[in-house]
Amino acid sequence: MSTHRYAARALAADYGRAGAGLALTVTPLALVEPAPAVGVSLGLLAALCAAFALRTLARQRIEIALDATGVSVAGSRRRRVLWRDLDHVSLAFYTTRRDRAKGWMQLSIAGANRRIEVDSTISDFPALVAASLAAANAKGLALSPRTLANAAELGVIDRSRAAA
């Protein structure tokens, strides 16, 4: 069994964005009395930034457990997908640049009406991907060409298998 978590270091940029957003919206509200429309707009943006900060905190508290029977998530919502119930595995890449040089991957695992999604900033992400792909292969699930290409890019499967 292995456990995987989002490290505070991996979430530092999200905490920074949430803090900056709160500072830029709450500070004007505290220092001056803006026009009603501006005050409402700043208040709504502050609420959005606060929600993002809470979501980031929730992600930091998530723990993914991987074992021979499946994957489980412990956090604000508990979920478990058993390998025997697995009916969907996908690995997507989301780029932040036109040249696709930077970005992140997201693993989606589903079965028995439960879905677990994990992004590549979690600890030992390749192990989660490898276990999920092995379980999908054992069940004979068809994997999309995009999933196979992304797994090859991650180094989890051989490039020749992704091209087939």
OpenMM code with the backbone's topology and positions (N, CA, C; nanometers):
from openmm import Vec3, app, unit

residues = "MET SER THR HIS ARG TYR ALA ALA ARG ALA LEU ALA ALA ASP TYR GLY ARG ALA GLY ALA GLY LEU ALA LEU THR VAL THR PRO LEU ALA LEU VAL GLU PRO ALA PRO ALA VAL GLY VAL SER LEU GLY LEU LEU ALA ALA LEU CYS ALA ALA PHE ALA LEU ARG THR LEU ALA ARG GLN ARG ILE GLU ILE ALA LEU ASP ALA THR GLY VAL SER VAL ALA GLY SER ARG ARG ARG ARG VAL LEU TRP ARG ASP LEU ASP HIS VAL SER LEU ALA PHE TYR THR THR ARG ARG ASP ARG ALA LYS GLY TRP MET GLN LEU SER ILE ALA GLY ALA ASN ARG ARG ILE GLU VAL ASP SER THR ILE SER ASP PHE PRO ALA LEU VAL ALA ALA SER LEU ALA ALA ALA ASN ALA LYS GLY LEU ALA LEU SER PRO ARG THR LEU ALA ASN ALA ALA GLU LEU GLY VAL ILE ASP ARG SER ARG ALA ALA ALA".split()
positions = [
    Vec3(0.0844, -0.1185, 0.0000),
    Vec3(0.0000, 0.0000, 0.0000),
    Vec3(0.0887, 0.1245, 0.0000),
    Vec3(0.0466, 0.2251, -0.0730),
    Vec3(0.1188, 0.3519, -0.0732),
    Vec3(0.0190, 0.4658, -0.0533),
    Vec3(0.0684, 0.5727, 0.0065),
    Vec3(-0.0162, 0.6905, 0.0255),
    Vec3(0.0469, 0.8084, -0.0477),
    Vec3(-0.0393, 0.8940, -0.0971),
    Vec3(0.0037, 1.0074, -0.1782),
    Vec3(-0.0692, 1.1318, -0.1289),
    Vec3(0.0061, 1.2419, -0.1223),
    Vec3(-0.0498, 1.3683, -0.0743),
    Vec3(-0.0014, 1.4828, -0.1626),
    Vec3(-0.0761, 1.5927, -0.1560),
    Vec3(-0.0307, 1.7157, -0.2191),
    Vec3(0.0565, 1.7879, -0.1168),
    Vec3(0.1806, 1.8136, -0.1517),
    Vec3(0.2730, 1.8822, -0.0620),
    Vec3(0.2400, 2.0309, -0.0575),
    Vec3(0.2639, 2.0924, 0.0565),
    Vec3(0.2393, 2.2361, 0.0716),
    Vec3(0.3191, 2.3142, -0.0324),
    Vec3(0.4389, 2.2665, -0.0638),
    Vec3(0.5235, 2.3340, -0.1638),
    Vec3(0.4567, 2.3341, -0.3012),
    Vec3(0.3891, 2.2229, -0.3347),
    Vec3(0.3220, 2.2147, -0.4642),
    Vec3(0.2006, 2.3071, -0.4707),
    Vec3(0.1445, 2.3400, -0.3553),
    Vec3(0.0265, 2.4253, -0.3495),
    Vec3(0.0597, 2.5709, -0.3159),
    Vec3(0.1869, 2.6003, -0.2959),
    Vec3(0.2276, 2.7347, -0.2549),
    Vec3(0.1814, 2.8426, -0.3528),
    Vec3(0.1900, 2.8149, -0.4822),
    Vec3(0.1477, 2.9144, -0.5820),
    Vec3(-0.0026, 2.9415, -0.5707),
    Vec3(-0.0816, 2.8377, -0.5457),
    Vec3(-0.2260, 2.8578, -0.5292),
    Vec3(-0.2563, 2.9390, -0.4036),
    Vec3(-0.1845, 2.9086, -0.2957),
    Vec3(-0.2018, 2.9897, -0.1738),
    Vec3(-0.1636, 3.1350, -0.1998),
    Vec3(-0.0555, 3.1548, -0.2760),
    Vec3(-0.0119, 3.2903, -0.3097),
    Vec3(-0.1154, 3.3649, -0.3921),
    Vec3(-0.1735, 3.2965, -0.4912),
    Vec3(-0.2776, 3.3595, -0.5735),
    Vec3(-0.3999, 3.3952, -0.4897),
    Vec3(-0.4399, 3.3055, -0.4015),
    Vec3(-0.5561, 3.3323, -0.3161),
    Vec3(-0.5279, 3.4501, -0.2228),
    Vec3(-0.4089, 3.4533, -0.1642),
    Vec3(-0.3723, 3.5630, -0.0741),
    Vec3(-0.3649, 3.6962, -0.1466),
    Vec3(-0.3060, 3.6952, -0.2655),
    Vec3(-0.2963, 3.8191, -0.3433),
    Vec3(-0.4352, 3.8677, -0.3825),
    Vec3(-0.5207, 3.7756, -0.4240),
    Vec3(-0.6569, 3.8136, -0.4605),
    Vec3(-0.7334, 3.8714, -0.3435),
    Vec3(-0.7170, 3.8106, -0.2271),
    Vec3(-0.7840, 3.8639, -0.1075),
    Vec3(-0.7286, 4.0013, -0.0701),
    Vec3(-0.5967, 4.0159, -0.0785),
    Vec3(-0.5361, 4.1452, -0.0453),
    Vec3(-0.5838, 4.2548, -0.1403),
    Vec3(-0.5923, 4.2217, -0.2683),
    Vec3(-0.6325, 4.3222, -0.3675),
    Vec3(-0.7815, 4.3556, -0.3623),
    Vec3(-0.8610, 4.2699, -0.3040),
    Vec3(-1.0052, 4.2973, -0.2968),
    Vec3(-1.0495, 4.3470, -0.1599),
    Vec3(-0.9926, 4.2916, -0.0549),
    Vec3(-1.0353, 4.3295, 0.0806),
    Vec3(-0.9731, 4.4625, 0.1234),
    Vec3(-0.8490, 4.4879, 0.0850),
    Vec3(-0.7819, 4.6119, 0.1257),
    Vec3(-0.8591, 4.7363, 0.0832),
    Vec3(-0.9015, 4.7488, -0.0426),
    Vec3(-0.9791, 4.8682, -0.0797),
    Vec3(-1.1109, 4.8789, -0.0022),
    Vec3(-1.1722, 4.7646, 0.0248),
    Vec3(-1.2977, 4.7659, 0.1007),
    Vec3(-1.2753, 4.8146, 0.2439),
    Vec3(-1.1600, 4.7820, 0.3003),
    Vec3(-1.1299, 4.8209, 0.4379),
    Vec3(-1.0831, 4.9658, 0.4491),
    Vec3(-1.0176, 5.0179, 0.3435),
    Vec3(-0.9575, 5.1508, 0.3526),
    Vec3(-1.0468, 5.2646, 0.3034),
    Vec3(-1.1306, 5.2375, 0.2052),
    Vec3(-1.2152, 5.3435, 0.1493),
    Vec3(-1.3591, 5.2930, 0.1396),
    Vec3(-1.4486, 5.3851, 0.1194),
    Vec3(-1.5877, 5.3472, 0.0991),
    Vec3(-1.6172, 5.3584, -0.0506),
    Vec3(-1.6068, 5.2460, -0.1223),
    Vec3(-1.6257, 5.2521, -0.2669),
    Vec3(-1.7731, 5.2707, -0.3030),
    Vec3(-1.7955, 5.3064, -0.4275),
    Vec3(-1.9327, 5.3151, -0.4787),
    Vec3(-1.9990, 5.1784, -0.4619),
    Vec3(-2.1299, 5.1747, -0.4449),
    Vec3(-2.1978, 5.0472, -0.4201),
    Vec3(-2.1652, 4.9378, -0.5227),
    Vec3(-2.1654, 4.9720, -0.6503),
    Vec3(-2.1374, 4.8711, -0.7522),
    Vec3(-1.9948, 4.8174, -0.7392),
    Vec3(-1.9007, 4.9072, -0.7113),
    Vec3(-1.7613, 4.8665, -0.6936),
    Vec3(-1.7478, 4.7821, -0.5675),
    Vec3(-1.8150, 4.8212, -0.4601),
    Vec3(-1.8100, 4.7454, -0.3353),
    Vec3(-1.8647, 4.6046, -0.3505),
    Vec3(-1.9763, 4.5929, -0.4220),
    Vec3(-2.0344, 4.4602, -0.4456),
    Vec3(-1.9399, 4.3767, -0.5314),
    Vec3(-1.8830, 4.4367, -0.6353),
    Vec3(-1.7898, 4.3645, -0.7219),
    Vec3(-1.6678, 4.3165, -0.6445),
    Vec3(-1.6098, 4.4041, -0.5630),
    Vec3(-1.4942, 4.3655, -0.4817),
    Vec3(-1.5323, 4.2577, -0.3803),
    Vec3(-1.6503, 4.2693, -0.3230),
    Vec3(-1.6962, 4.1688, -0.2270),
    Vec3(-1.7123, 4.0321, -0.2917),
    Vec3(-1.7690, 4.0297, -0.4122),
    Vec3(-1.7848, 3.9035, -0.4834),
    Vec3(-1.6491, 3.8435, -0.5213),
    Vec3(-1.5572, 3.9271, -0.5659),
    Vec3(-1.4232, 3.8783, -0.5984),
    Vec3(-1.3503, 3.8273, -0.4741),
    Vec3(-1.3700, 3.8956, -0.3612),
    Vec3(-1.3093, 3.8501, -0.2355),
    Vec3(-1.3656, 3.7142, -0.1958),
    Vec3(-1.4950, 3.6956, -0.2120),
    Vec3(-1.5571, 3.5664, -0.1803),
    Vec3(-1.5017, 3.4561, -0.2704),
    Vec3(-1.4817, 3.4882, -0.3966),
    Vec3(-1.4251, 3.3917, -0.4907),
    Vec3(-1.2821, 3.3537, -0.4499),
    Vec3(-1.2034, 3.4518, -0.4117),
    Vec3(-1.0659, 3.4256, -0.3672),
    Vec3(-1.0641, 3.3437, -0.2387),
    Vec3(-1.1557, 3.3725, -0.1473),
    Vec3(-1.1646, 3.2963, -0.0229),
    Vec3(-1.2042, 3.1510, -0.0521),
    Vec3(-1.2968, 3.1313, -0.1447),
    Vec3(-1.3370, 2.9952, -0.1824),
    Vec3(-1.2192, 2.9197, -0.2436),
    Vec3(-1.1394, 2.9881, -0.3250),
    Vec3(-1.0216, 2.9262, -0.3845),
    Vec3(-0.9208, 2.8874, -0.2767),
    Vec3(-0.9035, 2.9725, -0.1764),
    Vec3(-0.8124, 2.9424, -0.0657),
    Vec3(-0.8615, 2.8192, 0.0113),
    Vec3(-0.9914, 2.8107, 0.0361),
    Vec3(-1.0471, 2.6951, 0.1071),
    Vec3(-1.0335, 2.5673, 0.0241),
    Vec3(-1.0526, 2.5783, -0.1061),
    Vec3(-1.0361, 2.4623, -0.1945),
    Vec3(-0.8907, 2.4141, -0.1923),
    Vec3(-0.7972, 2.5077, -0.1912),
    Vec3(-0.6556, 2.4720, -0.1861),
    Vec3(-0.6233, 2.4036, -0.0530),
    Vec3(-0.6780, 2.4538, 0.0562),
    Vec3(-0.6584, 2.3904, 0.1871),
    Vec3(-0.7159, 2.2488, 0.1868),
    Vec3(-0.8332, 2.2312, 0.1272),
    Vec3(-0.8936, 2.0980, 0.1189),
    Vec3(-0.8048, 2.0028, 0.0391),
    Vec3(-0.7451, 2.0516, -0.0702),
    Vec3(-0.6542, 1.9682, -0.1494),
    Vec3(-0.5323, 1.9272, -0.0680),
    Vec3(-0.4819, 2.0177, 0.0144),
    Vec3(-0.3643, 1.9865, 0.0949),
    Vec3(-0.3958, 1.8758, 0.1961),
    Vec3(-0.5187, 1.8675, 0.2395),
    Vec3(-0.5576, 1.7689, 0.3402),
    Vec3(-0.5943, 1.6332, 0.2806),
    Vec3(-0.6032, 1.6239, 0.1477),
    Vec3(-0.6397, 1.4983, 0.0817),
    Vec3(-0.5254, 1.3975, 0.0929),
    Vec3(-0.5646, 1.2729, 0.1137),
    Vec3(-0.4687, 1.1628, 0.1127),
    Vec3(-0.5240, 1.0530, 0.0223),
    Vec3(-0.4448, 1.0127, -0.0752),
    Vec3(-0.4825, 0.9066, -0.1684),
    Vec3(-0.4103, 0.7800, -0.1239),
    Vec3(-0.4849, 0.6721, -0.1070),
    Vec3(-0.4258, 0.5430, -0.0710),
    Vec3(-0.4422, 0.4477, -0.1878),
    Vec3(-0.3347, 0.3843, -0.2249),
    Vec3(-0.3320, 0.2901, -0.3357),
    Vec3(-0.2948, 0.1542, -0.2795),
    Vec3(-0.3785, 0.0529, -0.3082),
    Vec3(-0.3459, -0.0821, -0.2633),
    Vec3(-0.3860, -0.1820, -0.3709),
    Vec3(-0.3742, -0.3091, -0.3394),
    Vec3(-0.4011, -0.4136, -0.4379),
    Vec3(-0.5475, -0.4199, -0.4790),
    Vec3(-0.6377, -0.3653, -0.3985),
    Vec3(-0.7808, -0.3744, -0.4305),
    Vec3(-0.8363, -0.2489, -0.4957),
    Vec3(-0.7644, -0.1362, -0.4867),
    Vec3(-0.8146, -0.0145, -0.5483),
    Vec3(-0.7480, 0.1116, -0.4977),
    Vec3(-0.8172, 0.2230, -0.5207),
    Vec3(-0.7693, 0.3563, -0.4816),
    Vec3(-0.8752, 0.4199, -0.3945),
    Vec3(-0.8321, 0.4848, -0.2866),
    Vec3(-0.9281, 0.5559, -0.2018),
    Vec3(-0.8764, 0.6960, -0.1728),
    Vec3(-0.9720, 0.7857, -0.1494),
    Vec3(-0.9416, 0.9245, -0.1174),
    Vec3(-0.9972, 0.9529, 0.0206),
    Vec3(-0.9125, 1.0039, 0.1082),
    Vec3(-0.9565, 1.0485, 0.2399),
    Vec3(-0.9356, 1.1986, 0.2447),
    Vec3(-1.0366, 1.2689, 0.2847),
    Vec3(-1.0320, 1.4143, 0.2919),
    Vec3(-1.1694, 1.4633, 0.3305),
    Vec3(-1.2110, 1.5728, 0.2712),
    Vec3(-1.3431, 1.6247, 0.3028),
    Vec3(-1.4532, 1.5287, 0.2565),
    Vec3(-1.4276, 1.4575, 0.1456),
    Vec3(-1.5198, 1.3541, 0.0957),
    Vec3(-1.4419, 1.2251, 0.0766),
    Vec3(-1.4917, 1.1184, 0.1342),
    Vec3(-1.4259, 0.9882, 0.1156),
    Vec3(-1.4849, 0.9187, -0.0062),
    Vec3(-1.3944, 0.8651, -0.0874),
    Vec3(-1.4358, 0.7896, -0.2054),
    Vec3(-1.3406, 0.6722, -0.2230),
    Vec3(-1.3912, 0.5669, -0.2844),
    Vec3(-1.3070, 0.4507, -0.3139),
    Vec3(-1.3525, 0.3904, -0.4458),
    Vec3(-1.2559, 0.3614, -0.5304),
    Vec3(-1.2817, 0.2898, -0.6548),
    Vec3(-1.2033, 0.1594, -0.6468),
    Vec3(-1.2749, 0.0490, -0.6508),
    Vec3(-1.2122, -0.0827, -0.6487),
    Vec3(-1.1699, -0.1193, -0.7901),
    Vec3(-1.0554, -0.1876, -0.8026),
    Vec3(-1.0072, -0.2260, -0.9346),
    Vec3(-1.1088, -0.3153, -1.0055),
    Vec3(-1.1779, -0.3993, -0.9302),
    Vec3(-1.2753, -0.4896, -0.9941),
    Vec3(-1.3938, -0.4145, -1.0538),
    Vec3(-1.4219, -0.2926, -1.0027),
    Vec3(-1.5323, -0.2109, -1.0534),
    Vec3(-1.4879, -0.1085, -1.1579),
    Vec3(-1.3593, -0.1033, -1.1847),
    Vec3(-1.3044, -0.0016, -1.2741),
    Vec3(-1.3704, -0.0076, -1.4116),
    Vec3(-1.4176, 0.1081, -1.4600),
    Vec3(-1.4745, 0.1114, -1.5946),
    Vec3(-1.4225, 0.2275, -1.6793),
    Vec3(-1.3355, 0.3102, -1.6226),
    Vec3(-1.2814, 0.4235, -1.6985),
    Vec3(-1.1489, 0.4687, -1.6377),
    Vec3(-1.0500, 0.4873, -1.7241),
    Vec3(-0.9218, 0.5472, -1.6854),
    Vec3(-0.8815, 0.6408, -1.7980),
    Vec3(-0.8479, 0.7643, -1.7622),
    Vec3(-0.7953, 0.8558, -1.8631),
    Vec3(-0.6857, 0.9413, -1.8014),
    Vec3(-0.5926, 0.9798, -1.8852),
    Vec3(-0.4816, 1.0652, -1.8444),
    Vec3(-0.4754, 1.1801, -1.9435),
    Vec3(-0.5033, 1.2999, -1.8950),
    Vec3(-0.5076, 1.4186, -1.9810),
    Vec3(-0.3932, 1.5126, -1.9457),
    Vec3(-0.3459, 1.5847, -2.0456),
    Vec3(-0.2428, 1.6863, -2.0266),
    Vec3(-0.3034, 1.8224, -2.0572),
    Vec3(-0.2850, 1.9157, -1.9654),
    Vec3(-0.3341, 2.0520, -1.9832),
    Vec3(-0.2130, 2.1440, -1.9882),
    Vec3(-0.1966, 2.2120, -2.0981),
    Vec3(-0.0796, 2.2962, -2.1175),
    Vec3(-0.1066, 2.4392, -2.0717),
    Vec3(0.0002, 2.5056, -2.0328),
    Vec3(-0.0087, 2.6463, -1.9947),
    Vec3(0.0632, 2.7354, -2.0956),
    Vec3(0.1196, 2.6729, -2.1991),
    Vec3(0.1916, 2.7479, -2.3024),
    Vec3(0.1573, 2.6933, -2.4400),
    Vec3(0.1717, 2.7765, -2.5396),
    Vec3(0.1436, 2.7322, -2.6767),
    Vec3(0.2360, 2.6211, -2.7217),
    Vec3(0.3606, 2.6247, -2.6762),
    Vec3(0.4559, 2.5234, -2.7200),
    Vec3(0.4430, 2.3929, -2.6412),
    Vec3(0.3459, 2.3846, -2.5513),
    Vec3(0.3168, 2.2675, -2.4689),
    Vec3(0.4356, 2.2277, -2.3817),
    Vec3(0.5242, 2.3236, -2.3526),
    Vec3(0.6423, 2.2945, -2.2721),
    Vec3(0.6098, 2.2830, -2.1238),
    Vec3(0.5053, 2.3478, -2.0796),
    Vec3(0.4685, 2.3433, -1.9379),
    Vec3(0.3202, 2.3113, -1.9255),
    Vec3(0.2868, 2.2506, -1.8147),
    Vec3(0.1478, 2.2165, -1.7891),
    Vec3(0.1392, 2.1111, -1.6798),
    Vec3(0.0252, 2.0465, -1.6707),
    Vec3(0.0072, 1.9426, -1.5707),
    Vec3(-0.0781, 1.8317, -1.6305),
    Vec3(-0.0713, 1.7166, -1.5666),
    Vec3(-0.1526, 1.6027, -1.6090),
    Vec3(-0.2604, 1.5772, -1.5046),
    Vec3(-0.3688, 1.5175, -1.5508),
    Vec3(-0.4769, 1.4820, -1.4599),
    Vec3(-0.5202, 1.3388, -1.4896),
    Vec3(-0.5183, 1.2565, -1.3850),
    Vec3(-0.5613, 1.1171, -1.3935),
    Vec3(-0.7048, 1.1092, -1.3454),
    Vec3(-0.7884, 1.0444, -1.4236),
    Vec3(-0.9280, 1.0245, -1.3872),
    Vec3(-0.9546, 0.8750, -1.3832),
    Vec3(-1.0059, 0.8277, -1.2687),
    Vec3(-1.0368, 0.6867, -1.2473),
    Vec3(-1.1832, 0.6793, -1.2078),
    Vec3(-1.2583, 0.5885, -1.2693),
    Vec3(-1.4001, 0.5770, -1.2351),
    Vec3(-1.4430, 0.4317, -1.2333),
    Vec3(-1.5423, 0.4073, -1.1479),
    Vec3(-1.6027, 0.2750, -1.1383),
    Vec3(-1.7108, 0.2763, -1.0328),
    Vec3(-1.8172, 0.2005, -1.0557),
    Vec3(-1.9290, 0.1892, -0.9621),
    Vec3(-1.9850, 0.3271, -0.9249),
    Vec3(-2.0001, 0.4119, -1.0258),
    Vec3(-2.0558, 0.5467, -1.0071),
    Vec3(-1.9740, 0.6336, -0.9125),
    Vec3(-1.8456, 0.6076, -0.9037),
    Vec3(-1.7542, 0.6910, -0.8249),
    Vec3(-1.6407, 0.7345, -0.9158),
    Vec3(-1.5956, 0.8570, -0.8956),
    Vec3(-1.4863, 0.9104, -0.9768),
    Vec3(-1.3821, 0.9724, -0.8841),
    Vec3(-1.2569, 0.9452, -0.9166),
    Vec3(-1.1444, 1.0055, -0.8459),
    Vec3(-1.0586, 1.0744, -0.9507),
    Vec3(-1.0291, 1.2018, -0.9275),
    Vec3(-0.9418, 1.2769, -1.0168),
    Vec3(-0.8240, 1.3299, -0.9365),
    Vec3(-0.7056, 1.3109, -0.9919),
    Vec3(-0.5822, 1.3483, -0.9246),
    Vec3(-0.4941, 1.4189, -1.0250),
    Vec3(-0.4319, 1.5306, -0.9843),
    Vec3(-0.3409, 1.5959, -1.0784),
    Vec3(-0.1963, 1.5644, -1.0451),
    Vec3(-0.1097, 1.5947, -1.1374),
    Vec3(0.0294, 1.5502, -1.1326),
    Vec3(0.1141, 1.6167, -1.0250),
    Vec3(0.0592, 1.7086, -0.9482),
    Vec3(0.1383, 1.7675, -0.8390),
    Vec3(0.1345, 1.6816, -0.7129),
    Vec3(0.0580, 1.5733, -0.7136),
    Vec3(0.0539, 1.4843, -0.5972),
    Vec3(0.1822, 1.4008, -0.5936),
    Vec3(0.2204, 1.3566, -0.4758),
    Vec3(0.3435, 1.2792, -0.4630),
    Vec3(0.3337, 1.1473, -0.5398),
    Vec3(0.4408, 1.1107, -0.6049),
    Vec3(0.4559, 0.9865, -0.6815),
    Vec3(0.3393, 0.9614, -0.7772),
    Vec3(0.3051, 1.0651, -0.8524),
    Vec3(0.1979, 1.0567, -0.9509),
    Vec3(0.2180, 0.9423, -1.0513),
    Vec3(0.3408, 0.9188, -1.1009),
    Vec3(0.3585, 0.8081, -1.1960),
    Vec3(0.3160, 0.6724, -1.1404),
    Vec3(0.3340, 0.6486, -1.0107),
    Vec3(0.2921, 0.5210, -0.9515),
    Vec3(0.1403, 0.5058, -0.9562),
    Vec3(0.0684, 0.6147, -0.9326),
    Vec3(-0.0780, 0.6101, -0.9417),
    Vec3(-0.1223, 0.5804, -1.0850),
    Vec3(-0.0572, 0.6449, -1.1802),
    Vec3(-0.0909, 0.6236, -1.3209),
    Vec3(-0.0604, 0.4792, -1.3596),
    Vec3(0.0574, 0.4300, -1.3230),
    Vec3(0.0970, 0.2938, -1.3598),
    Vec3(0.0000, 0.1911, -1.3024),
    Vec3(-0.0387, 0.2052, -1.1768),
    Vec3(-0.1320, 0.1112, -1.1147),
    Vec3(-0.2684, 0.1167, -1.1822),
    Vec3(-0.3135, 0.2358, -1.2161),
    Vec3(-0.4435, 0.2514, -1.2819),
    Vec3(-0.4433, 0.1894, -1.4213),
    Vec3(-0.3356, 0.2118, -1.4963),
    Vec3(-0.3256, 0.1537, -1.6301),
    Vec3(-0.3146, 0.0019, -1.6237),
    Vec3(-0.2419, -0.0493, -1.5255),
    Vec3(-0.2301, -0.1949, -1.5092),
    Vec3(-0.3665, -0.2561, -1.4774),
    Vec3(-0.4434, -0.1898, -1.3916),
    Vec3(-0.5773, -0.2404, -1.3583),
    Vec3(-0.6693, -0.2339, -1.4793),
    Vec3(-0.6582, -0.1276, -1.5583),
    Vec3(-0.7393, -0.1153, -1.6798),
    Vec3(-0.7035, -0.2251, -1.7790),
    Vec3(-0.5747, -0.2527, -1.7948),
    Vec3(-0.5307, -0.3593, -1.8855),
    Vec3(-0.5797, -0.4952, -1.8365),
    Vec3(-0.5737, -0.5189, -1.7050),
    Vec3(-0.6196, -0.6459, -1.6490),
    Vec3(-0.7685, -0.6673, -1.6743),
    Vec3(-0.8459, -0.5589, -1.6763),
    Vec3(-0.9895, -0.5690, -1.7035),
    Vec3(-1.0216, -0.5645, -1.8520),
    Vec3(-0.9219, -0.5391, -1.9348),
    Vec3(-0.9435, -0.5324, -2.0782),
    Vec3(-1.0107, -0.4038, -2.1236),
    Vec3(-0.9955, -0.2980, -2.0446),
    Vec3(-1.0550, -0.1694, -2.0829),
    Vec3(-0.9753, -0.1066, -2.1965),
    Vec3(-1.0463, -0.0482, -2.2898),
    Vec3(-0.9806, 0.0237, -2.3986),
    Vec3(-0.9370, 0.1608, -2.3473),
    Vec3(-0.8130, 0.1948, -2.3730),
    Vec3(-0.7597, 0.3251, -2.3335),
    Vec3(-0.7486, 0.4121, -2.4578),
    Vec3(-0.7799, 0.5387, -2.4424),
    Vec3(-0.7766, 0.6300, -2.5566),
    Vec3(-0.6326, 0.6517, -2.6032),
    Vec3(-0.6152, 0.6834, -2.7310),
    Vec3(-0.4808, 0.7151, -2.7808),
    Vec3(-0.4171, 0.8306, -2.7032),
    Vec3(-0.4980, 0.9280, -2.6624),
    Vec3(-0.4464, 1.0413, -2.5857),
    Vec3(-0.3926, 0.9945, -2.4507),
    Vec3(-0.4655, 0.9048, -2.3845),
    Vec3(-0.4204, 0.8511, -2.2559),
    Vec3(-0.2894, 0.7754, -2.2728),
    Vec3(-0.2807, 0.6923, -2.3759),
    Vec3(-0.1580, 0.6157, -2.4005),
    Vec3(-0.0405, 0.7076, -2.4329),
    Vec3(-0.0640, 0.8108, -2.5131),
    Vec3(0.0428, 0.9057, -2.5475),
    Vec3(0.0905, 0.9818, -2.4238),
    Vec3(-0.0023, 1.0224, -2.3400),
    Vec3(0.0360, 1.0947, -2.2182),
    Vec3(0.1103, 1.0034, -2.1209),
    Vec3(0.0694, 0.8763, -2.1122),
    Vec3(0.1391, 0.7804, -2.0264),
    Vec3(0.2811, 0.7563, -2.0765),
    Vec3(0.2975, 0.7519, -2.2081),
    Vec3(0.4319, 0.7366, -2.2654),
    Vec3(0.5163, 0.8600, -2.2360),
    Vec3(0.4563, 0.9779, -2.2476),
    Vec3(0.5285, 1.1030, -2.2181),
    Vec3(0.5717, 1.1072, -2.0721),
    Vec3(0.4894, 1.0520, -1.9839),
    Vec3(0.5204, 1.0463, -1.8404),
    Vec3(0.6268, 0.9406, -1.8116),
    Vec3(0.6452, 0.8476, -1.9054),
    Vec3(0.7438, 0.7422, -1.8862),
    Vec3(0.6883, 0.6191, -1.8175),
    Vec3(0.5566, 0.6076, -1.8124),
    Vec3(0.4932, 0.4960, -1.7435),
    Vec3(0.4790, 0.3741, -1.8347),
    Vec3(0.4609, 0.3977, -1.9639),
    Vec3(0.4553, 0.2881, -2.0596),
    Vec3(0.5559, 0.3142, -2.1710),
    Vec3(0.5862, 0.2110, -2.2448),
    Vec3(0.6795, 0.2206, -2.3569),
    Vec3(0.6159, 0.2999, -2.4703),
    Vec3(0.6924, 0.3840, -2.5344),
    Vec3(0.6421, 0.4660, -2.6444),
    Vec3(0.5874, 0.3819, -2.7598),
    Vec3(0.6438, 0.2638, -2.7823),
    Vec3(0.5944, 0.1803, -2.8911),
    Vec3(0.4519, 0.1316, -2.8629),
    Vec3(0.4179, 0.1111, -2.7379),
    Vec3(0.2821, 0.0702, -2.7027),
    Vec3(0.1836, 0.1842, -2.7254),
    Vec3(0.2268, 0.3080, -2.6993),
    Vec3(0.1406, 0.4245, -2.7187),
    Vec3(0.1134, 0.4466, -2.8668),
    Vec3(0.2102, 0.4128, -2.9523),
    Vec3(0.1948, 0.4346, -3.0959),
    Vec3(0.1071, 0.3276, -3.1599),
    Vec3(0.0945, 0.2127, -3.0948),
    Vec3(0.0166, 0.1019, -3.1525),
    Vec3(-0.1314, 0.1260, -3.1490),
] * unit.nanometer
topology = app.Topology()
chain = topology.addChain("A")
for resn in residues:
    res = topology.addResidue(resn, chain)
    for name in ("N", "CA", "C"):
        topology.addAtom(name, app.Element.getBySymbol(name[0]), res)
